[in-house]
Amino acid sequence: MHDATIVGGGCIGCAVAKHLLEQSSLDVAVVEKAYHLAEHQSGRNSGVLHPGFNYEPGSLKAQFSTAGTRRLKAYANEHDIPLDECGVVVTALDDAEERRLHDLREQADENGVETEFLGDRAAIRDHEPNAIGQAAMYCPEAASIDSQEYVYALASELKNAGVDFYMGHRVDAVRDDGSSFTIETSNGTLETRYLVNAAGLHADELAHQLGVGRGYQIVPFRGEYYELVPERASLVESMIYPVPDPDLPFLGVHYTRRTDGKVIVGPNTVLAFGREAYDNTDVSPRELYDTLTYRGFWRLMASREMAAVAWDELNKSYRKEKFVEAAQRLLPGVEKRDFARSYAGIRAQVVSEDGRLVKEPVFEHGSRSTHVLNAVSPGLTCSLPFGDHLAGEVLENFE
Ligand SMILES: Cc1cc2nc3c(=O)[nH]c(=O)nc-3n(C[C@H](O)[C@H](O)[C@H](O)COP(=O)(O)OP(=O)(O)OC[C@H]3O[C@@H](n4cnc5c(N)ncnc54)[C@H](O)[C@@H]3O)c2cc1C
């Protein structure tokens, strides 16, 4: 019998385990269905440490991303995790975007994030010689990290401290025995006094079994990337982002230099026909049925604006030239032949019953359990402070 068992060995599950060990003397275990760590969101993302200029001051996301960027950099340096502190250039292409850029800088100030105003094309060129824009903001704190190496570093720290990892154990059912839980897995049965659900794309299914989070359902949205062919990767020195449009749910196509030197472009955002449907021909009939019969999904799609975004994103998925057109807005020198298909990741995006994309982290407690229902982007950046916070909540709820 373990004191606390965490379902899900992604960055959130491992970060909760790390902080439970730091804050208590509990016997902790991690149960992971895959045979390798970081197979899903934690290993299939852009790998960007977002320092928090994008998020509303005072929100959990703003607090966690600002603190998380600094803590993850320190952790990466301590554990030899590849990290590139290259910064990001956010470029405004017209007057409306420039006005929003100023708002973004004010927001950055309130969140304690340093930015520099680049007032003309020449100033932009000093940072990104091939980007265009009438003005831009440079944020030196943004960085690129190898997210898989990060999760493996967390796991090796945990294993050294005595945490049991049950790899290749898919949790199929959890039974509440009154004072403990019996966890039925694909590879045997485990018992635990407390359960932490950090199952990412499947977290709602597990929570619903224990009567928690019934008002929420995860709708999987795939993000597909292209990468610049190696001989054109030098077109981007750091990261080039558009100014976010507050009326749109997702940031447009952008460029990110990864720690392995690749420049990835994207991601777009399309409905995935399954929670792990990484290719646009993959379909899980049961999971697709769950999405299509969910009232929250139809309420979301009923908005004309959302339907237009969905159509545009779908076009970028099936027609390379549409994706390239979007990418050329920031970097006019790129051509279709410069782009090669790269990997995809799937966001575990919670949609509420009233049809809202929930943008803040959501976690709920049951009796002797805690469920991370919406570890939305930038969940990787937020993982250390979020894990710290969750561990505190788990210990409060433990008794
Ligand atoms: C395309 C994309 C780009 C992103 N870019 C960024 C970025 O640049 N910066 C940033 O900060 N964040 C980014 N994010 C967000 C970030 O990746 C996630 O918020 C974070 O990885 C969530 O971690 P997690 O541990 O909750 O989920 P996961 O990494 O998905 O981990 C959940 C784990 O639970 C396991 N599991 C599920 N069900 C079961 C079960 N029944 N039994 C046992 N195990 C189970 C899974 O196998 C998985 O390993 C991005 C996400 C995506 C998809």
The ligand as a MOL file (V3000), in Angstrom:
LIG
                    3D

  0  0  0     0  0            999 V3000
M  V30 BEGIN CTAB
M  V30 COUNTS 53 58 0 0 0
M  V30 BEGIN ATOM
M  V30 1 C 1.3050 21.0610 -29.2170 0
M  V30 2 C 1.6040 21.5340 -27.8200 0
M  V30 3 C 2.5160 22.5680 -27.6240 0
M  V30 4 C 2.7850 23.0170 -26.3320 0
M  V30 5 N 3.7760 23.9320 -26.1490 0
M  V30 6 C 4.1130 24.3160 -24.9040 0
M  V30 7 C 5.2000 25.1890 -24.6920 0
M  V30 8 O 5.9050 25.5810 -25.6070 0
M  V30 9 N 5.4720 25.5750 -23.4170 0
M  V30 10 C 4.7440 25.1440 -22.3560 0
M  V30 11 O 5.0200 25.5580 -21.2320 0
M  V30 12 N 3.7260 24.2650 -22.5210 0
M  V30 13 C 3.4160 23.8320 -23.7620 0
M  V30 14 N 2.4030 22.9280 -23.9570 0
M  V30 15 C 1.6480 22.4600 -22.7940 0
M  V30 16 C 2.3900 21.3690 -22.0240 0
M  V30 17 O 3.0320 20.4850 -22.8960 0
M  V30 18 C 1.3740 20.6310 -21.1420 0
M  V30 19 O 0.6460 21.5740 -20.3840 0
M  V30 20 C 2.0520 19.6630 -20.1760 0
M  V30 21 O 2.9690 18.8430 -20.8540 0
M  V30 22 C 1.0030 18.8130 -19.4810 0
M  V30 23 O 1.6720 17.8160 -18.7510 0
M  V30 24 P 0.8990 16.6260 -18.0500 0
M  V30 25 O 1.8780 15.9350 -17.2060 0
M  V30 26 O -0.3570 17.1650 -17.4430 0
M  V30 27 O 0.3730 15.7370 -19.2710 0
M  V30 28 P 1.0940 14.5400 -20.1290 0
M  V30 29 O 2.4740 14.9240 -20.4990 0
M  V30 30 O 0.1420 14.2650 -21.2210 0
M  V30 31 O 1.1880 13.3740 -19.0910 0
M  V30 32 C 0.0890 12.5820 -18.7250 0
M  V30 33 C 0.5970 11.1670 -18.6090 0
M  V30 34 O -0.4540 10.3530 -18.1150 0
M  V30 35 C -0.3630 9.0880 -18.7230 0
M  V30 36 N -1.6880 8.4600 -18.6220 0
M  V30 37 C -2.8410 8.8720 -19.2040 0
M  V30 38 N -3.8410 8.0230 -18.8880 0
M  V30 39 C -3.3140 7.0830 -18.0770 0
M  V30 40 C -3.8490 5.9410 -17.4450 0
M  V30 41 N -5.1460 5.5990 -17.5570 0
M  V30 42 N -3.0170 5.1700 -16.6880 0
M  V30 43 C -1.7040 5.4820 -16.5400 0
M  V30 44 N -1.1280 6.5640 -17.1400 0
M  V30 45 C -1.9370 7.3480 -17.9060 0
M  V30 46 C 0.0330 9.4050 -20.1540 0
M  V30 47 O 0.6240 8.2980 -20.7980 0
M  V30 48 C 0.9930 10.5650 -19.9500 0
M  V30 49 O 2.3410 10.1590 -19.8940 0
M  V30 50 C 2.1200 22.4410 -25.2270 0
M  V30 51 C 1.2180 21.3860 -25.4290 0
M  V30 52 C 0.9890 20.9170 -26.7040 0
M  V30 53 C 0.0790 19.7440 -26.9070 0
M  V30 END ATOM
M  V30 BEGIN BOND
M  V30 1 1 1 2
M  V30 2 1 2 3
M  V30 3 2 2 52
M  V30 4 2 3 4
M  V30 5 1 4 5
M  V30 6 1 4 50
M  V30 7 2 5 6
M  V30 8 1 6 7
M  V30 9 1 6 13
M  V30 10 2 7 8
M  V30 11 1 7 9
M  V30 12 1 9 10
M  V30 13 2 10 11
M  V30 14 1 10 12
M  V30 15 2 12 13
M  V30 16 1 13 14
M  V30 17 1 14 15
M  V30 18 1 14 50
M  V30 19 1 15 16
M  V30 20 1 16 17
M  V30 21 1 16 18
M  V30 22 1 18 19
M  V30 23 1 18 20
M  V30 24 1 20 21
M  V30 25 1 20 22
M  V30 26 1 22 23
M  V30 27 1 23 24
M  V30 28 2 24 25
M  V30 29 1 24 26
M  V30 30 1 24 27
M  V30 31 1 27 28
M  V30 32 2 28 29
M  V30 33 1 28 30
M  V30 34 1 28 31
M  V30 35 1 31 32
M  V30 36 1 32 33
M  V30 37 1 33 34
M  V30 38 1 33 48
M  V30 39 1 34 35
M  V30 40 1 35 36
M  V30 41 1 35 46
M  V30 42 1 36 37
M  V30 43 1 36 45
M  V30 44 2 37 38
M  V30 45 1 38 39
M  V30 46 1 39 40
M  V30 47 2 39 45
M  V30 48 1 40 41
M  V30 49 2 40 42
M  V30 50 1 42 43
M  V30 51 2 43 44
M  V30 52 1 44 45
M  V30 53 1 46 47
M  V30 54 1 46 48
M  V30 55 1 48 49
M  V30 56 2 50 51
M  V30 57 1 51 52
M  V30 58 1 52 53
M  V30 END BOND
M  V30 END CTAB
M  END
